Amino acid sequence: MTTGLRIAFLPLTDAAVLVAARERGFAEAEGIALDLVRTTSWATLRDRLVYGQVQAAHMLAPLAVAVTLGLSQQPAALAAPYKLNVNGNMLVMTCDFAAALEPDVAARLADPLGTAHDFAAAIGLWR
């Protein structure tokens, strides 16, 4: 069974992990049909996530904090469970979607396989 996941991204090198997961079939092999939604600005990416056009987004870590604090609009609770690279970009998702993940960050870091299973459960792949 394949489950779709819409992820907004900016066409930057740090989004390569998402593109590779789709293009090389890594996501499909795990039953995830990635629908990558190309955006042209961080603001558009933010709005697509906040207003439910996508389930997740490749986002600068400070932008996730700013959205949660409501610095550019009404506050919107976001979760950032996955760091994509050492430059601080993350895979950010709505809190409703991330609720299936282990709430203790230290436990998530100590158990990446368990976190992956929680993520799979959130998109309906793991029971």
C-alpha positions as protocol buffer text, in pm:
chain_id: "A"
residue {
  index: 1
  type: MET
  ca { x: 0 y: 0 z: 0 }
}
residue {
  index: 2
  type: THR
  ca { x: 139 y: 339 z: -98 }
}
residue {
  index: 3
  type: THR
  ca { x: 47 y: 652 z: 95 }
}
residue {
  index: 4
  type: GLY
  ca { x: 92 y: 1002 z: -45 }
}
residue {
  index: 5
  type: LEU
  ca { x: 273 y: 1277 z: 140 }
}
residue {
  index: 6
  type: ARG
  ca { x: 275 y: 1637 z: 10 }
}
residue {
  index: 7
  type: ILE
  ca { x: 593 y: 1825 z: 103 }
}
residue {
  index: 8
  type: ALA
  ca { x: 662 y: 2187 z: 8 }
}
residue {
  index: 9
  type: PHE
  ca { x: 1022 y: 2268 z: -77 }
}
residue {
  index: 10
  type: LEU
  ca { x: 1243 y: 2537 z: -224 }
}
residue {
  index: 11
  type: PRO
  ca { x: 1470 y: 2423 z: -508 }
}
residue {
  index: 12
  type: LEU
  ca { x: 1792 y: 2454 z: -307 }
}
residue {
  index: 13
  type: THR
  ca { x: 2070 y: 2201 z: -258 }
}
residue {
  index: 14
  type: ASP
  ca { x: 1960 y: 2131 z: 99 }
}
residue {
  index: 15
  type: ALA
  ca { x: 1631 y: 1989 z: -36 }
}
residue {
  index: 16
  type: ALA
  ca { x: 1830 y: 1724 z: -225 }
}
residue {
  index: 17
  type: VAL
  ca { x: 1751 y: 1455 z: 31 }
}
residue {
  index: 18
  type: LEU
  ca { x: 1379 y: 1492 z: -46 }
}
residue {
  index: 19
  type: VAL
  ca { x: 1433 y: 1496 z: -422 }
}
residue {
  index: 20
  type: ALA
  ca { x: 1663 y: 1193 z: -403 }
}
residue {
  index: 21
  type: ALA
  ca { x: 1411 y: 1004 z: -189 }
}
residue {
  index: 22
  type: ARG
  ca { x: 1151 y: 1053 z: -461 }
}
residue {
  index: 23
  type: GLU
  ca { x: 1361 y: 1029 z: -777 }
}
residue {
  index: 24
  type: ARG
  ca { x: 1574 y: 732 z: -670 }
}
residue {
  index: 25
  type: GLY
  ca { x: 1271 y: 542 z: -538 }
}
residue {
  index: 26
  type: PHE
  ca { x: 1378 y: 535 z: -172 }
}
residue {
  index: 27
  type: ALA
  ca { x: 1042 y: 672 z: -53 }
}
residue {
  index: 28
  type: GLU
  ca { x: 842 y: 451 z: -291 }
}
residue {
  index: 29
  type: ALA
  ca { x: 1030 y: 145 z: -162 }
}
residue {
  index: 30
  type: GLU
  ca { x: 895 y: 232 z: 183 }
}
residue {
  index: 31
  type: GLY
  ca { x: 542 y: 279 z: 49 }
}
residue {
  index: 32
  type: ILE
  ca { x: 550 y: 659 z: 45 }
}
residue {
  index: 33
  type: ALA
  ca { x: 452 y: 845 z: -270 }
}
residue {
  index: 34
  type: LEU
  ca { x: 623 y: 1181 z: -222 }
}
residue {
  index: 35
  type: ASP
  ca { x: 446 y: 1470 z: -387 }
}
residue {
  index: 36
  type: LEU
  ca { x: 706 y: 1747 z: -380 }
}
residue {
  index: 37
  type: VAL
  ca { x: 546 y: 2089 z: -419 }
}
residue {
  index: 38
  type: ARG
  ca { x: 800 y: 2340 z: -551 }
}
residue {
  index: 39
  type: THR
  ca { x: 764 y: 2688 z: -404 }
}
residue {
  index: 40
  type: THR
  ca { x: 939 y: 3012 z: -488 }
}
residue {
  index: 41
  type: SER
  ca { x: 976 y: 3175 z: -147 }
}
residue {
  index: 42
  type: TRP
  ca { x: 999 y: 3090 z: 220 }
}
residue {
  index: 43
  type: ALA
  ca { x: 677 y: 3288 z: 279 }
}
residue {
  index: 44
  type: THR
  ca { x: 486 y: 3081 z: 23 }
}
residue {
  index: 45
  type: LEU
  ca { x: 625 y: 2763 z: 173 }
}
residue {
  index: 46
  type: ARG
  ca { x: 521 y: 2878 z: 521 }
}
residue {
  index: 47
  type: ASP
  ca { x: 169 y: 2962 z: 405 }
}
residue {
  index: 48
  type: ARG
  ca { x: 123 y: 2629 z: 224 }
}
residue {
  index: 49
  type: LEU
  ca { x: 207 y: 2447 z: 546 }
}
residue {
  index: 50
  type: VAL
  ca { x: 9 y: 2671 z: 781 }
}
residue {
  index: 51
  type: TYR
  ca { x: -304 y: 2667 z: 564 }
}
residue {
  index: 52
  type: GLY
  ca { x: -300 y: 2292 z: 500 }
}
residue {
  index: 53
  type: GLN
  ca { x: -201 y: 2279 z: 133 }
}
residue {
  index: 54
  type: VAL
  ca { x: 84 y: 2043 z: 229 }
}
residue {
  index: 55
  type: GLN
  ca { x: 145 y: 1809 z: 521 }
}
residue {
  index: 56
  type: ALA
  ca { x: 512 y: 1893 z: 565 }
}
residue {
  index: 57
  type: ALA
  ca { x: 775 y: 2138 z: 441 }
}
residue {
  index: 58
  type: HIS
  ca { x: 1149 y: 2173 z: 398 }
}
residue {
  index: 59
  type: MET
  ca { x: 1201 y: 2484 z: 609 }
}
residue {
  index: 60
  type: LEU
  ca { x: 1466 y: 2697 z: 775 }
}
residue {
  index: 61
  type: ALA
  ca { x: 1467 y: 2623 z: 1147 }
}
residue {
  index: 62
  type: PRO
  ca { x: 1426 y: 2991 z: 1247 }
}
residue {
  index: 63
  type: LEU
  ca { x: 1120 y: 3018 z: 1022 }
}
residue {
  index: 64
  type: ALA
  ca { x: 953 y: 2732 z: 1209 }
}
residue {
  index: 65
  type: VAL
  ca { x: 1016 y: 2916 z: 1536 }
}
residue {
  index: 66
  type: ALA
  ca { x: 885 y: 3244 z: 1392 }
}
residue {
  index: 67
  type: VAL
  ca { x: 565 y: 3077 z: 1267 }
}
residue {
  index: 68
  type: THR
  ca { x: 506 y: 2912 z: 1603 }
}
residue {
  index: 69
  type: LEU
  ca { x: 549 y: 3250 z: 1777 }
}
residue {
  index: 70
  type: GLY
  ca { x: 324 y: 3424 z: 1524 }
}
residue {
  index: 71
  type: LEU
  ca { x: 588 y: 3677 z: 1422 }
}
residue {
  index: 72
  type: SER
  ca { x: 454 y: 3718 z: 1067 }
}
residue {
  index: 73
  type: GLN
  ca { x: 91 y: 3611 z: 1109 }
}
residue {
  index: 74
  type: GLN
  ca { x: -134 y: 3438 z: 1359 }
}
residue {
  index: 75
  type: PRO
  ca { x: 64 y: 3179 z: 1556 }
}
residue {
  index: 76
  type: ALA
  ca { x: 52 y: 2826 z: 1415 }
}
residue {
  index: 77
  type: ALA
  ca { x: 189 y: 2535 z: 1613 }
}
residue {
  index: 78
  type: LEU
  ca { x: 449 y: 2340 z: 1414 }
}
residue {
  index: 79
  type: ALA
  ca { x: 674 y: 2048 z: 1493 }
}
residue {
  index: 80
  type: ALA
  ca { x: 1026 y: 2004 z: 1355 }
}
residue {
  index: 81
  type: PRO
  ca { x: 1112 y: 1637 z: 1415 }
}
residue {
  index: 82
  type: TYR
  ca { x: 1375 y: 1592 z: 1140 }
}
residue {
  index: 83
  type: LYS
  ca { x: 1692 y: 1785 z: 1073 }
}
residue {
  index: 84
  type: LEU
  ca { x: 1787 y: 1760 z: 704 }
}
residue {
  index: 85
  type: ASN
  ca { x: 2144 y: 1888 z: 723 }
}
residue {
  index: 86
  type: VAL
  ca { x: 2399 y: 2068 z: 940 }
}
residue {
  index: 87
  type: ASN
  ca { x: 2288 y: 2413 z: 823 }
}
residue {
  index: 88
  type: GLY
  ca { x: 1972 y: 2409 z: 1031 }
}
residue {
  index: 89
  type: ASN
  ca { x: 1707 y: 2321 z: 771 }
}
residue {
  index: 90
  type: MET
  ca { x: 1440 y: 2087 z: 894 }
}
residue {
  index: 91
  type: LEU
  ca { x: 1138 y: 1891 z: 786 }
}
residue {
  index: 92
  type: VAL
  ca { x: 858 y: 2079 z: 960 }
}
residue {
  index: 93
  type: MET
  ca { x: 500 y: 1959 z: 994 }
}
residue {
  index: 94
  type: THR
  ca { x: 177 y: 2057 z: 1159 }
}
residue {
  index: 95
  type: CYS
  ca { x: 144 y: 1954 z: 1523 }
}
residue {
  index: 96
  type: ASP
  ca { x: -163 y: 1742 z: 1443 }
}
residue {
  index: 97
  type: PHE
  ca { x: 47 y: 1541 z: 1199 }
}
residue {
  index: 98
  type: ALA
  ca { x: 345 y: 1520 z: 1435 }
}
residue {
  index: 99
  type: ALA
  ca { x: 136 y: 1413 z: 1736 }
}
residue {
  index: 100
  type: ALA
  ca { x: 208 y: 1049 z: 1649 }
}
residue {
  index: 101
  type: LEU
  ca { x: 580 y: 1104 z: 1714 }
}
residue {
  index: 102
  type: GLU
  ca { x: 750 y: 1044 z: 2047 }
}
residue {
  index: 103
  type: PRO
  ca { x: 709 y: 1374 z: 2238 }
}
residue {
  index: 104
  type: ASP
  ca { x: 1048 y: 1345 z: 2410 }
}
residue {
  index: 105
  type: VAL
  ca { x: 1310 y: 1483 z: 2169 }
}
residue {
  index: 106
  type: ALA
  ca { x: 1596 y: 1302 z: 2345 }
}
residue {
  index: 107
  type: ALA
  ca { x: 1412 y: 972 z: 2308 }
}
residue {
  index: 108
  type: ARG
  ca { x: 1356 y: 1042 z: 1935 }
}
residue {
  index: 109
  type: LEU
  ca { x: 1727 y: 1111 z: 1886 }
}
residue {
  index: 110
  type: ALA
  ca { x: 1822 y: 797 z: 2079 }
}
residue {
  index: 111
  type: ASP
  ca { x: 1583 y: 579 z: 1875 }
}
residue {
  index: 112
  type: PRO
  ca { x: 1581 y: 690 z: 1509 }
}
residue {
  index: 113
  type: LEU
  ca { x: 1418 y: 364 z: 1396 }
}
residue {
  index: 114
  type: GLY
  ca { x: 1135 y: 411 z: 1646 }
}
residue {
  index: 115
  type: THR
  ca { x: 1094 y: 768 z: 1524 }
}
residue {
  index: 116
  type: ALA
  ca { x: 1077 y: 644 z: 1166 }
}
residue {
  index: 117
  type: HIS
  ca { x: 806 y: 397 z: 1269 }
}
residue {
  index: 118
  type: ASP
  ca { x: 614 y: 677 z: 1444 }
}
residue {
  index: 119
  type: PHE
  ca { x: 642 y: 885 z: 1126 }
}
residue {
  index: 120
  type: ALA
  ca { x: 519 y: 593 z: 916 }
}
residue {
  index: 121
  type: ALA
  ca { x: 223 y: 551 z: 1150 }
}
residue {
  index: 122
  type: ALA
  ca { x: 139 y: 921 z: 1115 }
}
residue {
  index: 123
  type: ILE
  ca { x: 102 y: 882 z: 739 }
}
residue {
  index: 124
  type: GLY
  ca { x: -80 y: 551 z: 769 }
}
residue {
  index: 125
  type: LEU
  ca { x: 196 y: 305 z: 677 }
}
residue {
  index: 126
  type: TRP
  ca { x: 271 y: 145 z: 1013 }
}
residue {
  index: 127
  type: ARG
  ca { x: 21 y: -20 z: 1241 }
}
